Amino acid sequence: MSGTSSDNQKSTFTPLNGVEGKVAIPRLPNEHPGIHPFRTTSACSACREKKAKCDGQRPRCLNCIQLDRVCTYTGSKRDNQKLQLHSLQRKIEVYEALLGEIIAQATINERVSVNNIIKKHFTASPEVFSDILASESLTKHHVQVPNSKVSLGQMYQSMSHNAKLKRPITKDPPVRVNSIKFWTSIVENDTASHLLSFYFTWENPTWNLIDLDMFLQDLETHYPGRYCSRLLVHILLFFGCSFSYRLNRITDRREEKGLGQKLYDQIQLLWENDKGSPDLPTIQSGILLGLLSCTFGVDRLGTQFIMNGAKFYLQSGYDTVERCSESGEEENELSSAELSQEMVSWAIFDIQALASQVYRKVSHWPVPPPQRCSAQQAARLDEDMEWKPYPFDLPVFRPHYYTTLRYRSALAAIVNEVAAFSLRLTGTMTKDDQEYCYKLYNRIVTWKASLPPAILPENNTTPHILCLHFYYQATLISLSTLFTTKASPITDSGEQNKIDFDHVKFEAMETIGSLILIFKHRHGWKSIPIVMLHYFCLAGVHATSQLDGHNPKWALVLESCVVGLWHMSLGWGRLCKAFLRTIELVLKSNDPDPSLVPIKVTSIFKHLNSDMWSATDVASLSADYVVQRVSSKANVPTAGSVSHQTVEDLIRAMENL
């Protein structure tokens, strides 16, 4: 049986070559020959997580149907990348449409609501705007500055956290730069734009020492040596730090001081490298360093910078470049380059004239620069110009820059003559000297009478226009002081009472006090031109002798001057504290009724003595600044009651008492 069975199960195979081979074992046939096993290329998320076999059916696989669960597919890596790319392209299209409408609507109406425009686009593409609508604030995202806390963004943030701040902040700095990294590594473009905007808004209009358009053109095209240099850029940024502040707490300038120290360290290195260069930016930098040194209380060094810079500018011939001839130009019309040159020339002359007057330094300019910009051209250039108190959007002023420049230039020429005249006088005035003094006075008064209404303080309170009138009144005081201290009691012609210079001085002081109050009311003491130091000291010292209870104005003036110097001391140097100390010492010497001294004045002086003023400050003073004061408490002081000393001599003499 076994053999038979075995024979039945075997099949015989006779190979062709007669050799016996292996026998193939037959297989059972497939039960379902028409069905082939399916292998899915992508399992659903649920099966993938459970590591279960998935048939890949869509929209739901068999496992998810049987278990009644949500079935989702994530797709392959390539599919996910394609989906992300498509989503980003869609977002870009929607965002571009949104921004296009915002820009178009904002151009038409400045009060347009951005939120309303977003809601309108949201109805069409809700999935695209989910991230935007979930954010805290569009404004907050717009103004973030990653590299510096000294910025317009800082002011936006403080405004958003303080409901009391109602004045609108500007959307963008008026001066915008994009290539600051070529000039410095200390700040980025946003911070540089913020700081340069402060300088060109508050400081430069007074003297127009830097032509903004020429400066920015060279800055953005990386053109050093003509109108821009690394040294000049760092100095302007440093000045900007002295004007910047926290919007909700203007006395907090710690960030600005820290950044200013970094800039100043770099300025010292750059000055050593550039000081021998004959180009215009180096001359401008030297004059700005002179102004800065004066605020440090070392005006002997500062005025040396200023006077040498003015002398070097004159010797280099920058103010005598020949006129450019352009076809179709009117005979008296200046090109932009010529106009820039004239503004810079007059600014340098003006600064050295003021330094000559205030610090009694010899002017190097025998005659002032020519004035070639006509009144007609100045009026045309002024037509479409605006001035706003950066960083605020309001109020908006008509600045009349070029018209003001023409009249300020004419006044600076008189100031230069008054300063030269005072230096020539070594003793008592002769009759000829007194006659010349009368002529100077008449020229000053005639100048004032010629001013157009557009630049009078009752019609225009732009800071540089108020500074123009401070300048005029201070010049009257300087000339009056010169006459009252140098004129002989009786002249041969008997014309000693031709002009009452005591009364002129008193009226000028009255006007300066009023201008101080106007400036405070219109602009406050947040950011103010550096020359205001001079006017604060002048009015503050005079106010100490007028606290008699009959005119409350002078208590307000004293408070304004002391608070103004206090705020300036937060951004500038030792001279602010020296002026505060001067006013305090003069106030003590006049010994007014304590009830007439404003509380803020008393508090600031108390803090000055406890934390701010030291023997080191006194020892470090090197200041020839002349302090003029009236010791009499009468409404109109008598001749001989006026005294003038340098701030250094006055402080040391009175502190010894």
SVG drawing of the C-alpha trace seen along z (x, -y; Angstrom):
<svg xmlns="http://www.w3.org/2000/svg" viewBox="-20 -170 65 172">
<polyline fill="none" stroke="black" stroke-width="0.4" points="0.0,0.0 2.7,-2.3 4.5,-1.6 1.4,-2.1 0.5,-5.3 3.9,-6.6 3.9,-5.7 0.5,-7.4 1.7,-10.7 4.8,-10.8 4.9,-11.9 7.6,-10.6 9.9,-13.0 12.4,-11.9 14.8,-14.6 15.9,-15.1 19.5,-14.3 18.4,-11.1 19.4,-12.5 16.8,-12.5 15.8,-16.1 13.9,-17.7 10.2,-17.3 8.0,-20.5 5.4,-20.5 2.0,-21.8 0.4,-24.7 -3.2,-25.2 -5.0,-27.6 -6.0,-31.1 -9.5,-31.1 -10.2,-34.6 -8.1,-34.9 -9.8,-38.2 -8.9,-40.2 -5.4,-41.8 -4.3,-43.0 -4.4,-47.0 -1.6,-48.8 -2.4,-52.4 0.3,-55.1 -1.1,-57.2 -2.8,-56.2 -5.2,-58.5 -4.0,-60.3 -6.0,-58.1 -4.7,-54.8 -1.2,-56.2 -1.4,-57.1 -2.8,-53.6 -0.3,-51.9 -3.3,-50.1 -3.6,-49.0 -5.5,-51.6 -7.2,-51.0 -6.7,-54.7 -10.3,-55.2 -11.5,-58.7 -13.2,-60.7 -13.2,-57.9 -11.3,-54.7 -13.0,-51.4 -11.5,-51.4 -12.8,-54.9 -16.2,-54.0 -16.4,-50.9 -15.1,-52.8 -17.2,-55.9 -14.3,-58.4 -13.1,-61.4 -10.9,-60.5 -8.4,-63.0 -5.4,-62.8 -2.3,-65.0 -0.8,-64.2 2.8,-63.6 5.7,-65.9 5.6,-67.1 1.9,-67.6 2.2,-69.6 4.8,-71.9 2.6,-72.5 -0.4,-73.3 1.8,-75.7 3.1,-77.5 -0.4,-77.9 -1.6,-79.3 1.3,-81.8 0.6,-82.9 -3.0,-83.4 -2.1,-85.4 0.2,-87.6 -2.5,-88.4 -5.0,-89.3 -2.6,-91.3 -1.5,-93.3 -5.1,-94.1 -5.7,-95.1 -2.6,-97.4 -3.4,-98.9 -6.9,-100.0 -5.5,-101.2 -2.9,-103.5 -5.5,-104.7 -8.1,-105.5 -5.5,-107.1 -4.4,-109.4 -8.0,-110.6 -9.0,-110.7 -6.5,-110.7 -9.1,-109.6 -9.9,-106.4 -10.5,-103.4 -8.1,-100.6 -10.2,-98.1 -13.2,-98.8 -11.2,-98.1 -9.9,-94.8 -13.5,-93.7 -14.6,-94.4 -11.8,-92.1 -12.5,-89.5 -15.9,-88.7 -14.2,-87.5 -11.3,-85.6 -11.9,-84.9 -9.2,-82.2 -6.5,-84.6 -7.2,-87.2 -7.3,-84.9 -3.8,-85.8 -4.3,-89.6 -7.5,-89.6 -6.0,-87.6 -3.2,-90.0 -3.2,-92.7 -2.8,-95.8 -1.9,-96.7 -0.2,-99.8 1.9,-97.9 3.1,-95.5 3.8,-98.4 6.2,-100.3 8.2,-97.5 11.9,-98.3 14.0,-95.3 17.5,-96.8 16.9,-100.0 14.6,-101.4 15.3,-104.9 12.8,-105.2 9.4,-106.4 8.2,-103.0 9.1,-103.7 6.9,-106.8 4.0,-104.8 4.2,-102.2 4.2,-104.8 1.3,-106.5 -0.7,-103.3 -0.1,-102.7 -1.1,-106.3 -4.6,-107.4 -3.8,-111.0 -1.7,-111.5 -4.2,-112.9 -1.9,-114.5 -1.6,-112.5 1.8,-111.0 3.2,-111.2 3.1,-107.9 6.6,-108.2 9.6,-110.4 10.0,-113.4 13.6,-112.4 13.8,-108.8 17.1,-107.0 17.8,-103.6 21.6,-103.3 22.8,-104.2 24.7,-100.9 27.2,-102.4 28.1,-105.2 27.7,-103.6 27.1,-100.2 25.8,-101.8 22.2,-102.3 19.9,-100.9 17.8,-102.8 14.7,-103.3 16.7,-104.8 18.7,-106.9 15.6,-108.3 14.1,-109.1 17.2,-110.9 17.9,-112.8 14.2,-113.9 14.6,-115.5 17.8,-117.4 16.4,-118.7 13.0,-119.6 14.2,-121.4 17.8,-122.5 18.7,-123.0 15.9,-125.5 17.4,-128.0 20.7,-128.2 20.3,-125.9 23.8,-124.7 23.2,-121.5 21.4,-121.4 19.0,-118.5 18.5,-117.5 22.2,-117.6 23.0,-115.7 20.5,-112.9 21.4,-112.6 25.0,-111.9 24.1,-109.7 21.9,-107.4 24.4,-107.3 27.3,-106.6 29.1,-109.8 31.5,-110.9 33.3,-114.2 31.0,-116.5 27.9,-117.1 28.2,-114.0 30.8,-112.2 30.9,-109.5 31.9,-112.2 29.0,-114.5 26.5,-111.6 27.6,-110.5 27.4,-114.1 23.9,-114.7 22.7,-111.4 24.2,-112.5 22.3,-115.8 19.2,-113.8 19.6,-111.8 19.5,-115.1 16.2,-115.9 14.6,-112.4 12.6,-111.3 9.9,-108.9 6.5,-110.3 4.8,-109.4 7.8,-110.4 10.0,-113.1 12.5,-113.1 13.4,-109.5 16.3,-109.7 18.4,-106.8 18.2,-105.0 19.2,-108.1 22.1,-108.8 23.4,-105.2 23.2,-105.5 24.7,-109.0 27.7,-107.8 28.4,-105.2 28.1,-107.8 30.3,-110.3 33.0,-107.7 33.0,-107.2 32.9,-110.9 36.2,-111.4 37.9,-108.7 36.5,-110.1 37.5,-113.7 41.1,-112.7 41.1,-111.2 39.1,-113.9 40.1,-117.2 42.8,-118.0 40.4,-117.5 39.4,-120.7 36.0,-119.5 32.7,-121.1 31.3,-118.2 34.5,-118.5 34.0,-122.3 30.3,-121.8 31.3,-119.0 33.8,-121.2 31.2,-124.0 28.7,-121.5 31.3,-120.1 31.9,-123.7 28.3,-124.1 28.4,-120.8 31.5,-121.8 29.8,-125.0 27.0,-122.9 29.7,-120.9 30.7,-124.1 34.0,-124.4 33.1,-127.2 36.8,-128.3 37.3,-125.1 33.8,-125.3 34.3,-128.9 37.7,-127.9 36.0,-125.2 33.4,-127.7 35.7,-130.6 38.3,-128.3 35.6,-126.6 34.3,-129.9 37.8,-131.1 38.6,-127.9 35.3,-128.1 36.2,-131.6 39.7,-130.8 38.6,-127.8 36.4,-130.0 33.2,-128.1 31.2,-131.4 32.7,-132.8 31.9,-130.1 30.8,-131.7 27.2,-131.7 25.9,-128.8 24.5,-130.0 21.3,-128.2 19.1,-129.0 15.7,-130.4 16.7,-131.4 15.8,-134.9 18.7,-137.2 18.4,-137.0 17.2,-133.4 19.6,-130.9 20.0,-127.3 19.4,-124.7 23.2,-124.3 23.7,-128.0 20.9,-128.4 22.3,-125.6 25.7,-127.3 24.2,-130.6 22.2,-129.1 25.2,-127.3 27.4,-130.4 25.0,-132.6 24.5,-129.9 28.3,-129.7 28.5,-133.5 25.5,-133.7 26.9,-131.2 30.3,-132.9 28.6,-136.3 26.5,-135.1 29.6,-133.5 31.5,-136.7 28.7,-138.7 28.0,-136.3 31.6,-135.1 33.5,-138.2 35.5,-136.6 37.1,-138.3 35.2,-137.7 37.3,-136.5 34.8,-137.8 35.5,-141.4 32.2,-141.5 29.2,-139.1 28.5,-136.8 26.6,-138.2 22.8,-137.9 21.8,-136.8 18.4,-135.2 15.8,-137.7 12.6,-138.3 10.5,-137.1 12.5,-133.8 12.3,-133.3 8.5,-133.8 8.1,-131.3 10.2,-128.7 8.1,-129.2 4.7,-128.7 4.2,-124.9 6.4,-124.3 5.1,-123.1 6.5,-122.6 5.3,-120.1 6.6,-119.6 8.0,-116.1 7.0,-113.5 3.5,-115.0 1.3,-115.6 -0.2,-118.8 -0.2,-121.8 1.0,-122.6 2.8,-125.8 3.9,-127.8 7.6,-128.1 8.7,-130.7 12.2,-129.3 13.7,-131.3 12.1,-134.6 13.2,-134.2 16.7,-133.3 17.0,-136.6 16.0,-138.7 18.0,-136.7 21.1,-137.1 20.6,-140.9 20.3,-140.9 23.4,-138.7 25.4,-141.3 24.4,-143.9 25.2,-141.5 28.7,-141.0 29.2,-144.8 28.0,-145.2 30.3,-142.4 33.3,-144.0 32.4,-147.4 32.3,-146.1 35.8,-144.5 37.2,-147.8 36.1,-149.7 38.8,-149.5 37.7,-152.4 34.9,-155.1 33.1,-155.8 34.1,-158.9 31.5,-161.2 32.1,-159.3 31.6,-156.0 28.3,-157.1 27.2,-158.4 28.1,-155.1 26.2,-153.3 23.1,-155.4 23.5,-154.4 23.7,-150.8 20.5,-151.1 18.7,-152.8 19.7,-150.1 18.4,-147.4 15.1,-149.2 14.8,-149.8 15.4,-146.1 12.5,-145.2 10.2,-147.6 10.9,-146.0 9.8,-142.5 6.8,-141.1 3.7,-140.1 4.2,-136.4 7.3,-136.2 6.1,-138.2 5.5,-136.3 1.9,-137.5 1.2,-135.7 3.7,-132.8 5.1,-130.9 7.3,-128.5 10.4,-127.9 12.9,-129.3 10.8,-132.5 10.5,-132.9 14.3,-132.4 14.7,-135.2 12.9,-137.6 14.8,-136.3 17.9,-137.2 16.7,-140.7 15.8,-141.5 19.1,-140.0 21.0,-142.2 19.2,-145.3 20.2,-144.2 23.8,-143.7 24.0,-147.1 22.2,-148.8 24.5,-147.1 27.5,-148.3 26.2,-151.9 25.2,-152.0 28.6,-150.6 30.9,-152.5 29.2,-155.8 30.4,-158.9 27.8,-160.7 27.9,-163.9 28.9,-164.4 30.1,-167.6 26.9,-168.0 24.6,-167.4 22.9,-164.5 23.3,-162.1 19.5,-161.5 19.2,-161.0 18.2,-157.4 17.3,-156.0 19.2,-152.7 18.1,-151.7 14.5,-151.8 15.4,-150.0 17.1,-147.2 14.2,-146.9 11.6,-146.7 13.7,-144.1 13.8,-142.0 10.1,-142.4 9.6,-141.1 12.0,-138.2 10.0,-137.1 6.8,-137.2 8.5,-135.2 9.6,-132.5 6.0,-132.1 4.8,-131.9 7.4,-129.3 6.4,-127.2 2.7,-127.4 3.1,-126.5 5.9,-123.9 6.8,-123.0 10.3,-122.0 10.4,-118.5 12.7,-119.3 14.1,-122.8 17.0,-124.4 20.2,-124.5 20.4,-128.4 17.5,-128.5 20.1,-127.9 21.2,-131.5 17.7,-133.0 16.8,-130.9 19.8,-132.3 19.2,-135.8 15.5,-135.9 15.9,-133.7 18.6,-135.9 16.5,-139.1 13.4,-137.5 15.0,-137.0 15.1,-140.8 11.5,-141.3 9.8,-139.1 8.2,-142.0 4.6,-140.8 3.4,-143.5 3.8,-141.6 3.1,-137.8 4.4,-137.4 8.0,-137.2 7.3,-134.3 6.0,-132.4 9.0,-133.4 11.4,-132.3 9.6,-129.0 9.6,-128.5 13.4,-129.2 14.3,-127.0 12.1,-124.1 13.4,-124.6 17.0,-124.4 16.1,-121.4 14.7,-119.5 17.6,-120.6 20.1,-119.3 18.7,-115.8 19.9,-115.9 22.7,-118.4 25.8,-119.0 27.1,-120.8 26.3,-124.4 22.6,-123.8 23.4,-123.0 25.8,-125.9 23.0,-128.3 20.7,-126.8 23.3,-127.4 23.8,-131.0 20.1,-131.7 19.9,-130.2 22.9,-132.3 21.5,-135.5 18.1,-134.7 19.7,-134.3 21.6,-137.6 18.4,-139.4 16.7,-137.8 13.0,-137.9 10.0,-137.0 10.1,-133.2 6.3,-133.1 7.0,-134.7 9.3,-132.0 7.5,-129.2 7.4,-125.8 8.9,-124.1 11.9,-126.5 12.5,-125.7 12.2,-121.9 14.6,-122.0 17.2,-124.0 16.9,-121.7 17.6,-118.7 20.4,-120.5 22.2,-121.0 21.7,-117.5 22.3,-115.4 23.4,-117.4 25.9,-120.1 29.3,-119.4 32.7,-120.8 33.8,-118.9 31.3,-120.8 32.7,-124.1 36.3,-123.0 35.5,-121.7 34.0,-125.0 35.9,-126.8 33.2,-129.2 33.5,-132.8 29.8,-133.2 28.8,-136.7 25.9,-136.9 24.0,-140.1 21.8,-141.0 19.9,-143.9 20.4,-144.3 17.7,-147.0 14.2,-146.0 12.7,-149.1 10.5,-148.8 13.1,-150.7 16.7,-150.2 19.0,-153.1 22.3,-153.5 25.2,-151.7 22.9,-149.0 23.7,-146.6 26.5,-144.2 28.0,-141.5 30.4,-138.8 31.5,-135.5 29.4,-132.5 32.6,-130.9 33.7,-134.0 30.2,-134.7 29.6,-131.2 33.0,-130.9 32.7,-134.3 29.2,-133.8 29.8,-130.3 32.8,-131.6 30.3,-133.8"/>
</svg>
